[in-house]
Amino acid sequence: MLDTVSGLKGLEIYAPNGIFVGVVDEVIMNIPEMCVDGLFVKNVNPVLAEKNVSISIPYRWVMSVGDVILLNAFPEKRIVAGD
C-alpha cells in the first residue's frame, strides 16, 4: 500500500498492453488542489521514445499503483517514414 507520494518514485510503469514504459523519476504535484498531476518518467523504453528522452504521463492515465504502476491509457508510437 502506498503511504506517501514519494513512494511512487522508482516504480516501474507498464502500458495497458503490458509493455514496459519506464521508471518514475519525479511526481508532478498540483499544490493548490493537493493532488498528483502527473509522473515524470526516466529510463523510457526505446521502443516508445528516442534514447535518453524523458516523458511526462498525466496521472489520469494511471489505473493502479502497487509494486508497479499500470496505465489505463498510453498512445501508440507512430512510425514515421525514415524511422
N, C-alpha and C positions, 0 to 999 in steps of 0.2 A: 504494500500500500504506500502511496506517495504521501509523505508528510509535509514536504516543503517544495517550493518551486525549484530550488537548487537541485532537488532530486531528479529533475529532468535532464540535467547536464550529463553528457556521457552516454545517454541511452541511444541504442540503435533505432533507426526508423525504417519501417517497411511499407511499401506501397500496397494498395488493395490486391494487386496480382502477386504479392509475395516477394517482389524484387527489393533488395536492399537499397535504400535511398542514401543514407549517410548517418552521421552521429551528431546529436545535439551539442552545439558549442556554446550557445547563449540562448537565454529565454528573453523574448521581447515582451515587456510589460506595458500595459495601458494603466498608468498610475492614477489618473482621475477616476477610472472605473474600477480600479483594483482587481484587474484580471489579466490573464495571459493573452497576448495579441498574436504571437507567432513564435516560431522557433528558427534560430539561425543555425544552419547545418554546415558542418565541415566534413571532410573525407567523403565527398559526394561520389556516388557510383559513377565511373567514367562512361558508362552506357547512357546515363541520364544527363550529364553535363560535361563540359570541357574540363580537362585536367586542371587541378588547382583552383577551381571555381567553387565558391561557397554559394549557398542559396538560402532563401527565407521561405518558410512554409507557414501559411496562415493557420492559426490554431483551430479554426473551424473545420479544417480537414482532418483533425485528429479524431479517430474513432475510439481508441482505447489506449490506456497507459498502464503498463505493468513492468515486466522485465524488459520489454521493448515497447516501442510506440508503433501502433498500427494506424494507418491512414484510411479514411473512407473515400478520399479523392486524391488523385495525382495526375497531372497532364501527361499524355503520351509524348515521347520525344518525336519531333518532326524531322524526317530525313530531308535534307536539302541537297540539291544537285552539287556534287563535288565533295560530299562527305565520304 
